[in-house]
Amino acid sequence: MVSTTIHSQKQIIIVGGGFGGIRCALELAKNNISCAKITLISDKPYFEYKPALYRVVTGRSEQEACVSIAEIFKNKPVEFMQDRIVSIDGSAKQITGQSGKIYPFDFLALALGAETDYFSISGLKEFSYCFKAIPDALRLRRHIHEMFRRCTERQDDAEEDVCRLHFVVVGAGSSGVEAAGELVYYAKRLAKTHGIDSSFVTVDLIEASPRILPMVPEKFSSRVANRLRSLGVNIFTNRPMGKEEAEQITVRGMTMKTDTVIWTAGVKPNHLYSQTKNLLYGDDGKIRVDEYLRPRGLDDFFIIGDGAATPHSGFAQTANADGKFVAENIRRALKGESLKKYYPKKPASIIPVGPGWAAASVGPFIFYGIFSWILRRAADFRYFVSVIGWRKTLKVFFAKQLNNKRRRSKRWIKKVCCGKSGKTKWFSCNFGFPIFTET
C-alpha cells in the first residue's frame, strides 16, 4: 500500500538554490500538495543572498548573505539534495547529477541563475576578483587585507604602496556601484587601522557605457555618480576594458597600475542551459519561453529567473516573482486547472552607495539618502523573514551588535574578576564566557 502511494506521487524537481528555486519550493510547500513529492537540488548546502555579498567583501559577517537550505526547509515537505546537475533530458523527463544519480520528474523547474562572463578578455579570469558567491567574496576580502598588511611591512616603497592600495572596480551596474561605494569607505578605515595615510587609497570605477547605471534614468544615474565622487571614487566612462596583466590593466586610452581588479561587468546564463537539447535561445543566450515560462515546445518544464528571455530577468526580484509564478502553475497543472499567464513587472531599484545613503526608484518615484537606505535594509530584512522567520532573521541582522555586546561583557567581567592586569590565578569566573585565568 505504501509502495503504491510512493510510485503514484508526481515528482516535482526544482534545480537551483537561489532566489527563484527557493521561492518556488517554499510556495509549493505552502500548498501542502499530498499527491506530489517536492525535491530541491542545489550544488551548495546554503542559499546565497547575493545583494549582500558586497557587504561581506567589506567586512560584514557572511551570515548576512548565507542561510542553510536544510534550515530553510526544516519541518517542510521539501526534500533537499546536494548535487550538481550535469545533464537534462527533457524528452525522457529525467536529469542526471554529478553523483551519478538519475532524477526522474513529472514537473521540472530550472532556476540555475547566471555565472561570470569574462568576454574572452586577455588575463581577466586569471588576475581579477569577483564576488558572485560567498567563497569569492571572502577571497576578495582576504586579498584586500593582505594589501594593507604588505604596505605595513614594507613602508619604504611608496610606489608599490600606491599600486597595492589602488582598487579598480570594472562594471558600473548596480553591483559595481554598491561595491565601489562601500569599498572606498572600508579601505580608508583599514588604512587608519594600519596607520597608513588614507591618501594612498584609490578606488576607480570603470564603465564601458557613456554613463554609470545605464539601465536606469539619467537623472538617477547622475545623482549616484555625484554621491560616489563625494565619497572619493573616481569614475571613468566610455572605457571598455582591453586586457589585464599581473599588476596593471588596459582600458581604452589608458593603463592603470593595480594589484586589485574587481570584475562586475559580465554575466551569462548558466552553462548547463546551453548544453541542454531542444531549447531555443535568444541572442543573449537566454532561453525563449512561452507565456507560462515554459521552453518552446516543452510542457511540464519551466525556466525561472536569469535563464529566461523575459524583459526583466537578471534581477533578484524577478527570480523571486518567477519562482512564485511557476509554483502556482505547477499547482494548477496538478489539479487539472488552466495555467496562469505570465506578465512581467519592472522591479524596484534600490542601490546603496556607501553607509547610510541609497538611491531608490520605485514605480514613478525616486528617492535619495538615508530613507532609501533604510528602505533597502527593510527589503533585505523582509526577504529573510519570508525564508527563515522573524527570530532567526533578527539574529542574522544584529549578529554584529550582539557580538560587540558580548565582547564588552567579557571585558567587564574580566576587569571585575581579575583586575586590570588580568593575571589573577586564584579566582575564575564562568558566566557562559571563557574563564579568565592565566595558564
N, C-alpha and C positions, 0 to 999 in steps of 0.2 A: 504493500500500500504506500509506504514511504517512498520507495524507489520510483513508483509510477508518478507520484506527485512531483518529485525532483525532475524527472525527464519531461513532464508536461509543462514545466515552467519555461517561460520565454527568457532568453538570455540577452540582457542589455549590457553591452560593453562600452565603457567610456574610456578613451585613451587620452591621457594628459592630466596632470595635476596642477594646472594653472587656474586662472580666473574662470574660464569657460567650463572646464571639466569639473571643477569643484562645485560650481553653482548648479550645473546640470544634475550632478549626483545628489546634492542637497535637496533640490526641488523634487526629484523623483522619490527620494526617501520620505519627504513630507506626505506624499500621496499614499504611502503605505500600500504599494501595489503587491498583493499577495501572489498574483499569477506570474510574476516575473522576478528574476534574480538580477540584482544590480551589481556590477563589478567595475571598479575604477582601477585602471592600470597606469602607473607612472614609474619612470626610471629613478625617481628620487623619493625618499621617505617623508619629505616635507613639502609644504606649499610655500612658494616664494612670493612675497608681496613686493613686486618689482618697483612700484612707485616709491618705495622707501629704501631702495638699495643705495642710492646716493648718500643717504644718511649713515648707512653702515660704513661706507668709504670714509666719511668724515667723523668717525669716532663713536657713533651711536651703537647700541647693542644690536647684535644680529637678531635678537628676539623681536625687534620691531618689524622685521621683514621675513620671519620664518616661523611656520607653525607645523607641527607634526600632523601628517594626514591621518594617521591612526587616531590621534586625539580628536580631530575634526569629526570623524565618523564613529566615535565611541558611542555605543548603545543605539546606533542607527543601522537600518537594514541595507548596508552597503559593504561589500567585501573589497578590501584593498589588496592589490597585488603589486609588489615592486618588481618590475620587469621592463626591459627596453624592447619595444616592438620593432622588428626588423623587416617584416613583410605583411602586406594586406592583400587579401584575395576577396574582392567584393562579390565575384560570381559564385565562389564556393562558400561565401559567408563565414570566413574564418581569418584570424590573424595569428601570426607566429611571433613569439618572444625570443629574445636572445638566450633565454634559459632553455629553449627547445620546446617549451610548452605551446600547444596549439589551443587557441581560444575560439570556439565556435560562437556565432552570435545570430540573434534574430534582429536586433537593432544595434547599430554601431554609431557612436558619436566621436568624431575625431576633433580633439582640441589640443593639437600639438604645439601651438604657438609659433614663434619665429626664432631665428638664430642670426648671429652676427654675419654680415656680409662685408668682406674686405675689398670688394670690387677689383680684385687682382692687382692691387697697388703694391708695388715692389717694397718688400721689407715690412709692410704694415702688420701682418699677422705675427711675425717673429718678434718685433720690438715694441708693439703698442700694448696698452692695457684697456680692458673694458670692464663693465660691471653689470652684465646681464644675468648673473647668478651669484649666490652667496659666496662660493669659493673665489670667484673673480673679484668681488668687492673686498674680501678680506686680503687677497693677494695684493691688490692695489693699495690698500691701507698700510700693509706691512712695508711696501715699497716706499711710500711717502715718508713713513717714519725712518726708514733706512737712509733716505736722502738727508734728513736733518741730522741723523747720527753721524754720517760721514763728514758733514760740514763741521760738526762739533769736534771731531777727532783731528781734522786737518784744517786749521784756521789760517794757514799761510798761503793758500791758493784762492784768491778772490774770484778769479775767472772760472775755476772749477765750481765754486760755490754758486755762482750765478747760473751756471748750467744745471746744477743739481736742483736748485730751487726755482727753476723755470718749468711751470706746468702748463702743457698745451692741451686744451680740450678741442677735439675736432668734431664738428657737427653741432649746429646751434638749433636743434629741435628742442623739445621740452626736456629730454634727459640731459642734453649738453648744457642747457641754460641752468637747470637745477644744480648740476654738478659744479659748474663754474662759480655760481653764486655762493654755494656753501663752501667750496674748496678754498676760495680766497680768504674767507674768514677763518677757516680751520688752520690753514697754512700759516697765517700771521700769528695765530695763537700758539702754534707749535714753535714758531721762531722765538717768541717771547719765553716759552718754557725752556728752550735750549740756549737762551742767552745770545741769540743771533739777531742782528739788525733786520727788522722786518722789511726794510727797503730792498733787501736781496730777493725777496719773494716776488715772483711774477706769475700771473695767471692770464693766459691768452685764450680767446675763444675764436675758432676758425670756422667760417661758413662759406660754402661754395655759391650759395644764392646771393642775390643783391641785399638781403636783409636777414636778420635772425628771425626765428619762428615764422618761416614763410607760409605756414598753414593757417595763421590767424590774421585778423585785420591789421593793417599797417599801424593804426593808432596804438593798438595793444602792443605790437612788436616794439614800437618806438619807446613807449613808457618802460618796458622791460629793459631795453638797451640802456636807457638813462640810469636805471637802477643799478645795472651791472657796472657801468662806468663809475658810479658814485662809490661802489664797493672796492674799486681798483682793478676791475677786469678790463683788459684790452680786447677790443672787438675788431676782427678783420673779416670783411665780407668780400664776395666775388673772388674767393681764394680757393679754388679746388686743389686738392692735395695731389702732389706728384709722386713722391716716394719718401720712404723713411729708412734711415740708417741707424747705427747703434747710438749715436749721440747727436743726431740732427734730423730735421725733416725739411722737405722741399715743398712749398706751395707756390702758387702762381706768383712769380715776380720776387720771391724772397726765400731765403734759407734761415732756419731757426736752430740755434744750439739748445738742446734739451735732453735730459735723461728720462723724461716722462711725457709720453703722448697717450692721451685718454681718448679712445675711439668710440664715438656715439653716433656716427653718421650713417651707418648702413645696417639694415636688417632685411632678411628674406624669409619666406615661408620655410618651415622645417623641411629638411632634405627628404624625409620619408614620403612627403606628398608627391614629389617628382618621380619617385621610384614606384609609385602605385599605378597599375594599369587601368585603362578605361576611364580616366579622368580628363576633363578638358580644362586647359589653363589659359589665363589671361596673359597679357604682355609682361606683367609684373611677377608671374609665376604663381599667382593665386588661383584657386580652383573656381571655375564658373559653377554657380549654384542656381537652383530654381527658386520659386517664391516660398519654398518651405525649407530652404538651406540644405537641400539635397544635391549632390553632384548630378549633373545632367544624365538622365537615363538610369539612375540607380535609386531604387526605393529602399527604405529602411536603413538609410546610410546618410548621416548628417555631418556637415562641416561647421565647426564653431570657431569664432574669433579670427585670429590673424591669417589663417589659411584660406578663408572665404573671400571671394571677389565681391565684396559688398562696399557701399560708399564709405563707411567709417571703420572698416576693420583696421586693426593695429592699435586700437585704444583698449585699455583695461575695461572701461565701462561698456564698450561694445561687446567684448568677450563675455562679460558677466551677463549682459542682457541676452546674448545669443544662447548661453547655457540655459537660462530660464526658459527661453522660447522653445528650444529643442526638447527640453524635458516635458513641456506642455504638449508638444506634438507627439512625442512617444506615448504619453499617457492617453491621448486621443486615439492613436493608432491601436493601442491595446484594447480600447473599449469599442473599436469599430466606428468611431466618430470621424467626421471630416476634419482635415488638418487646417490649422490656422495659418494665414498668410503672413509673410514677414514684411514689416515696414520699418526700415532703418531710421533711427533717431540720432541726430547730431549730439554727441556727448558734450557735457560741460568741460571747460578747460580751466584748470586752476594750477598755476605754476609758481611754486615758492622760489624766491630769489634771495637767498641769504636768510638769516634768522629774523623772524617776526615780520616778514613782508612777502606778499604774493600778488600776482595779477590773476584775476578771475573773469572768465567770460561764460556767463550762464544765460542761455537764450539771448534776448536783446540787451541784457545788462552787462556792464563791465565795471569791475571793482578793482581797486588797488589798495595795498597797505596791509595793516595788521588785521583788519576784518577779513580780508581774503585769505590770509594765512590761517586764521582761526577756522575759517570755512573748510580749508583743505584738511587741517588736522581733524576736524569733526567728521569729514567724509572718510578719512582713514579709520577713525575710531568706529564709525558706524559699520564699515565693512567688517572689521574684526569681530564686532558684536554679533553680526549676522552669521559668522562662521564658528566662533568658539564661545560666544556668550559674554555677558557683562563681566563676571568675576575674573575670568582669565584675561579678558581684554584690559581690565584695569591693571592687572599685574604686568602685562606686556608694556603698556604705555607709561607706567610710572615706575618701571624697574630701576631706572637710574636714580630717581628720587629716593626710593626705598633703600637702595644700596648705599647712597650717601648718608641717609639717616642711620643705617646700620653701622657704617664706619664711624660716625660721630659718637654713637652709643658705645662702640668698642673703646674709643679713645677716652671717653668719660669714665667708663668702668675701670680701665687700666690706671687712670690717674687716681681714682678714689682708692682702689685696692692696692696699688703698687707704688704710689707716689710718682714724683716727676721722673725719677731715674728709671723706673720700670724694672728694678733689679731685686725686688723683694722676693726671697725664696720661700719664706715660711708661710705665706698666705696665697691662696689661689682662689679664683672666682670663676664660676661657670654658669652663666645665665643664657645658654644657647649660643655663646660665643666661644672662641678658643680660650684656653686657660692661659692667663698672663703670668707665667713664671719663667724664670731663667733656667735653662737646662745646661 
